[in-house]
Amino acid sequence: MRYGEAASAPLEDLDDMHKNLQNILIDYSPNDIFNMDETGLYWKMETNCTLSTGPGKKLMLINVN
């Protein structure tokens, strides 16, 4: 079972959509094509909430490289 964005993707139309996108992008230089989702539109927006509910302990951060 799929949830979220994966559930909303029309898989039966994927090949046609891919060809359509290629036809649209053929007139553009690869330097002018960007991959951006909806979160990229709001990179400067201030948050209106926080995960913190008050003073507390600092968690140990683990660097995963």
Residue pairs with C-beta under 8 A, 6 or more apart in sequence:
10 17
25 33
